[in-house]
Every structure is written in structure tokens, then in C-alpha cells.
Amino acid sequence: MVVHLPFIHRNTIGRGNRTVVDGPVVEWKGDKMIYTCVFNRMDDGKPPRKPGELSAKQAGRQHLEFIFPKLWQNYINQKVSVLAAFVPVDEDHTILYLRFYQKLLTLPVSGKLVAQLSMPSNMYIAHQDRRAVVTRQPKASGLQIGEILIQGDLPVVEYRRKRAAQQTQNGQQQDQQRTGEVRKEEGMHTLKAFTKEQYLNLETFRKNGEGVKTPVWFVEAGNTLFVRTVAGSGKVKRIRNHPLVHIAPCKMDGALLGDWMEASAREISGGEIEGQIDRLLSKKFGLMKTLFGLVMSVQGRKNTILEIKVRDN
């Protein structure tokens, strides 16, 4: 980042044979910006000073800012800066956009003219970097690729550390997403046994571990089953104490039509979810659901909803 200046740009911005790099001072501004102060000098036989021996204030106005993931700002002095934006095209090609800023001339016409006149030199400097990028070996960039880095490469090291951490985080997020998708698919595949059925046998457990089996009607939404039942009933109380249950597709009398599955159940509430379950029940059971609602209303009994999810193996 700064070590290459007197070599790659020896006849432009790196002229002066300032081959010794003191520091450099590298600071993080928030979580996205690397702030680098340049301290290049001629070789006088003295070893480079450590970053801790310097401060950003000693560098004056000249510094570099890199904003993740692809934005560079080179502050040449208080009134002149160059912005570089790197836009990847594919794994091997990137488009570079340059913009020159100056406050030396404030009149719009003269300022624009200065910016236009400066662009050929900016492009020449950029092509000096391009030759180095195209010919560098290895082409891959990373923390552990066998390169021998020195103290002056500290900005490069910081960038690669940050990028490696982001790549690890992104990989973990993708793994979690894929795992979630697989589990969702597995859950939906498991629930195929209930797709054409109207009842499921719900086994809940007393505090002593004894199971109680009850046939109940249900509806399905995504990879979840929902049951509307009497609030405060025995099975609801047992689920509050012990949410792990067994379920199996069955007939109205509880006769099994498939294998038992382990599941978890919980009581849920809320106007939106209750409305959704009511619509699904009405669509699936029609008149029977309406009559059930009337009976419950006459008896003054309240309903609740049980959410049932098949457990991952």
C-alpha cells in the first residue's frame, strides 16, 4: 500500500527515492474504514520506526482511507484528493473508476478544467499500479499464501484480516441458511404423512411420564401443524408442563394411519395467527367447523391454538 510507492511510482507520486517506511500508522475508523498515514523517507541507515512511535497528527493532511469493500480515498493534501472505486466484473477483472477533487480553484469552470487536465496523470499512475497487479505472483490474495510481508505492509495485513473474518462470517451464515433450508425440506417431507388426513393422534404426557392419546383435527401451514382445542383442557395443561409430544396421522376414533413421530408443541395466541388458523379450518372442515364453533359459543368455552413442529432427528 505504501511500500510500493518509490518503486512502482518512482517517476510520479513516489519520486524522491524515499524507500524507508516508518510505521505506517494504521487506525480503524468504525468497522468499515482503514485510516493509513504515510511516513516514507530516504534511507539514511536508520531502521524504520515502529507504528507505536508515530501518530496520525505527525503525518499532516496526507493520508489514505479505505472503505470496505472497494472504495479508496487518497488525500494528497488539504485541498486535493483522488477517489478510486473498484467494481469487480468477474474473478479476474475489475473496472476502476477515478474521480479528482480539488479546492484550489473554486470557480466552477476553472475547477472542472483543472480536474480534466489532471486526469491523464491520474490514469498514468493507475496504469503503473495495473502493471504490478497483472504481473504479481501469486494472483490470489490472503493471509496464508506464502508471502513474506514486512512492517510497511501493515495496511495490507489489516485489510486481509478483515476480509478473512468477513469471508468466515459469510460462510457461516450461508451454512446456517443451507442447514435451515434442509431442515425445512426435511420437515415438509415428514409432514407428507398428514397431507390428506383430517385427524392426528396427539400423545401428551403427565408429570409421571404416562402418555395420554387424543385424536384431534388439525390444519397444516408450511412445515407446522396447528390444532384448535379447548383452552384449559387436560392436553393443553400437559403441554404447558411438558412440550415434547408424539403425533401420528389417524382416523376420527384415533386408529393410526401412520407411524408415531416426536414433536414439540406450544400454546400460541394473537389475532393474526388465530384468524389465519380459523380460515384454514373453515376451508378444510367447512360445516363441521362452523357447528363446533357454535357449540363452543353456547357453552361459553374458550378456544386456544396449539402449534406443533416435528422434531429434527
C-alpha positions in Angstrom: 0.0 0.0 0.0 2.8 2.5 0.9 6.0 0.3 0.5 5.5 0.2 -3.3 5.4 4.0 -3.9 9.2 4.6 -4.5 9.4 1.5 -6.8 6.2 1.3 -8.8 5.7 5.1 -8.9 9.4 6.1 -8.9 8.9 8.8 -11.5 5.5 10.1 -10.3 4.0 10.2 -6.8 6.8 8.0 -5.4 9.7 10.1 -6.7 12.4 11.1 -4.3 13.9 7.7 -3.5 12.0 7.6 -0.2 12.4 3.8 0.2 12.2 3.6 4.0 8.7 3.3 5.5 8.3 4.5 9.1 5.3 2.9 10.7 2.9 3.2 9.0 0.2 4.3 11.3 -3.0 2.3 10.7 -6.2 3.0 12.5 -9.7 1.7 12.2 -12.4 4.3 11.9 -15.5 2.3 12.9 -15.9 -1.2 11.4 -15.5 -0.3 7.8 -12.7 2.2 7.3 -8.9 1.7 7.4 -7.1 5.0 8.0 -3.4 5.0 7.0 -0.8 7.7 7.5 2.2 7.6 5.2 5.8 8.2 6.6 8.2 7.4 3.7 11.7 8.8 3.8 15.1 8.4 2.2 17.4 5.6 3.5 19.8 7.2 6.0 20.9 3.9 7.6 18.5 4.2 10.5 15.9 1.4 10.9 12.2 2.1 10.3 10.4 3.4 13.3 7.6 1.3 14.8 4.0 2.3 14.3 3.7 2.9 18.1 6.4 5.5 17.8 4.4 7.6 15.5 0.9 9.3 15.5 -1.5 10.4 12.8 -1.0 14.0 13.7 2.6 13.8 12.6 1.5 12.9 9.1 -0.2 16.2 8.5 -3.0 16.2 5.9 -1.7 13.4 3.7 -3.3 10.1 4.4 -5.2 7.2 2.8 -8.7 5.9 3.6 -10.1 2.6 2.5 -13.8 1.9 3.0 -14.9 -1.7 2.7 -15.4 -3.3 0.4 -14.0 -1.4 -2.6 -13.5 2.3 -2.1 -10.2 4.3 -1.8 -9.7 7.9 -1.0 -6.2 9.4 -1.3 -5.9 12.7 0.5 -2.8 14.3 -1.1 -3.2 17.5 0.9 -5.9 19.6 2.5 -7.2 20.7 -0.9 -6.5 17.8 -3.3 -7.8 14.2 -3.2 -8.4 11.3 -5.5 -11.3 8.8 -5.2 -10.9 5.3 -6.6 -13.8 2.9 -6.8 -13.1 -0.8 -7.7 -16.0 -2.6 -9.4 -15.5 -6.4 -9.9 -16.6 -7.8 -13.2 -15.6 -11.4 -12.6 -12.9 -13.3 -10.7 -10.1 -11.9 -12.9 -11.3 -8.5 -14.0 -12.2 -5.2 -12.2 -13.2 -1.8 -13.5 -11.5 1.2 -11.9 -13.4 4.5 -11.6 -11.3 7.6 -10.7 -12.5 11.0 -9.6 -10.3 14.0 -8.8 -11.3 16.6 -6.2 -9.7 20.0 -5.7 -10.3 23.1 -3.7 -7.5 25.2 -5.2 -9.8 26.9 -7.7 -13.4 27.5 -6.6 -14.9 28.8 -9.8 -17.0 26.0 -11.4 -15.4 26.3 -14.9 -11.8 26.6 -13.7 -12.3 23.8 -11.2 -13.7 21.5 -13.8 -10.8 22.4 -16.2 -8.2 21.5 -13.5 -9.9 18.2 -12.8 -9.9 17.3 -16.6 -6.3 18.3 -17.0 -5.3 16.2 -14.0 -6.9 13.0 -15.2 -4.2 12.0 -17.8 -1.6 11.9 -15.0 -4.1 10.1 -12.7 -4.6 7.5 -15.4 -0.9 7.1 -15.9 -0.4 6.5 -12.2 -3.3 4.0 -12.2 -1.7 2.1 -15.0 1.6 1.9 -13.1 -0.4 0.0 -10.4 -2.1 -2.1 -13.1 1.1 -3.5 -14.4 2.1 -4.5 -10.8 -1.3 -6.2 -10.3 -1.4 -8.0 -13.6 2.1 -9.4 -13.2 2.1 -10.2 -9.4 2.5 -13.8 -8.3 0.6 -15.4 -6.7 -2.5 -13.8 -8.0 -4.6 -14.9 -5.0 -4.6 -12.6 -2.0 -4.9 -13.9 1.5 -3.3 -14.2 5.0 -1.7 -17.6 4.5 -0.4 -17.7 0.9 3.3 -17.9 1.5 4.1 -14.2 1.0 6.9 -12.6 3.1 5.4 -9.3 4.4 7.2 -6.6 6.3 6.3 -3.9 8.8 5.4 -1.5 6.0 2.8 -3.9 4.8 0.7 -3.4 7.9 -2.3 -1.8 6.0 -2.3 -4.9 3.7 -2.3 -7.2 6.7 -5.2 -5.4 8.3 -7.2 -5.5 5.1 -6.6 -9.2 4.7 -7.5 -9.9 8.3 -10.8 -8.1 7.9 -11.6 -9.7 4.6 -10.8 -13.2 6.0 -13.1 -12.5 9.0 -15.9 -11.4 6.7 -15.4 -14.4 4.5 -15.6 -16.7 7.5 -18.8 -14.9 8.8 -20.4 -15.1 5.3 -19.6 -18.8 5.1 -21.1 -19.5 8.5 -24.3 -17.6 7.5 -24.5 -19.5 4.3 -24.0 -22.8 6.1 -26.8 -21.8 8.6 -29.1 -20.8 5.8 -28.5 -24.1 3.9 -29.0 -26.0 7.2 -32.2 -24.2 7.7 -33.4 -24.9 4.2 -32.5 -28.6 4.5 -34.3 -28.9 7.8 -37.4 -27.1 6.4 -37.4 -29.5 3.4 -37.0 -32.5 5.7 -39.8 -31.2 7.9 -42.1 -30.7 5.0 -41.2 -34.2 3.7 -42.0 -35.7 7.1 -45.4 -33.9 7.2 -46.5 -35.5 3.9 -48.0 -38.3 6.0 -50.5 -35.8 7.3 -51.3 -34.1 4.0 -54.5 -35.9 3.1 -55.7 -36.6 6.6 -58.2 -34.8 8.8 -57.1 -36.0 12.2 -53.9 -36.6 14.1 -53.4 -38.6 17.3 -51.7 -36.4 19.8 -50.0 -38.0 22.7 -49.2 -35.7 25.6 -47.5 -36.7 28.9 -48.5 -36.4 32.5 -45.9 -35.4 35.1 -45.3 -39.1 36.0 -44.4 -39.8 32.3 -47.7 -41.5 31.5 -48.9 -40.8 27.9 -52.4 -39.7 27.1 -53.6 -40.1 23.4 -56.2 -37.8 22.0 -57.4 -37.7 18.3 -57.8 -34.0 17.2 -58.4 -32.2 14.0 -55.7 -30.1 12.6 -54.5 -27.9 9.7 -51.1 -27.5 8.1 -49.2 -24.3 7.2 -45.7 -24.7 5.8 -43.8 -27.2 8.0 -46.1 -26.7 11.0 -49.3 -28.3 12.2 -52.0 -26.3 14.1 -54.7 -27.6 16.4 -57.6 -25.6 17.8 -58.9 -27.0 21.1 -60.5 -26.1 24.4 -58.4 -23.7 26.5 -57.5 -25.2 29.9 -58.2 -28.8 28.7 -56.0 -31.6 30.0 -53.8 -31.8 26.9 -53.2 -28.1 27.0 -52.1 -28.2 30.6 -49.9 -31.2 30.0 -48.2 -29.4 27.1 -47.5 -26.4 29.3 -45.7 -28.7 31.7 -44.1 -31.0 29.1 -43.9 -29.6 25.5 -42.5 -32.8 24.0 -45.3 -34.9 22.4 -45.9 -37.7 19.9 -48.1 -37.4 16.8 -49.4 -39.7 14.1 -52.0 -39.4 11.4 -55.2 -41.2 12.4 -58.9 -41.7 11.9 -61.6 -39.9 13.9 -61.6 -42.7 16.5 -57.8 -42.5 16.9 -56.9 -45.5 14.9 -53.4 -44.9 13.5 -52.8 -44.4 9.8 -49.0 -43.9 10.1 -46.0 -44.1 12.4 -45.5 -42.0 15.6 -43.2 -39.0 15.3 -41.6 -37.0 18.0 -42.7 -33.3 18.0 -42.8 -30.2 20.2 -46.0 -28.3 21.0 -46.8 -25.0 22.5 -49.8 -22.8 23.0 -49.9 -19.6 20.9 -52.2 -16.6 20.6 -52.6 -13.5 18.6 -55.3 -12.0 16.4 -53.4 -12.5 13.1 -52.5 -16.1 13.7 -55.9 -17.0 15.1 -57.6 -15.5 12.0 -55.2 -17.5 9.7 -56.0 -20.8 11.5 -59.7 -20.1 11.5 -59.6 -19.6 7.7 -57.7 -22.8 7.2 -60.1 -24.8 9.5 -63.1 -23.4 7.7 -61.6 -24.3 4.3 -60.7 -27.8 5.4 -63.7 -28.8 7.6 -66.5 -26.5 6.4 -69.8 -27.0 8.1 -68.3 -29.2 10.8 -66.0 -26.4 11.9 -69.0 -23.9 12.0 -71.1 -26.3 14.1 -68.2 -26.8 16.5 -67.8 -23.0 16.9 -71.5 -22.6 17.7 -71.4 -25.4 20.3 -68.4 -23.8 22.0 -70.0 -20.4 21.9 -73.3 -21.7 23.5 -71.3 -23.5 26.2 -69.2 -20.4 26.9 -66.0 -22.2 26.4 -62.8 -20.5 25.1 -60.5 -21.9 22.5 -56.8 -21.9 22.1 -54.3 -22.9 19.4 -51.5 -25.4 19.7 -48.5 -25.1 17.4 -46.9 -28.5 16.6 -43.5 -28.9 15.0 -41.9 -32.3 14.2 -38.5 -32.5 15.9 -35.3 -32.9 13.9 -33.7 -36.3 14.1 
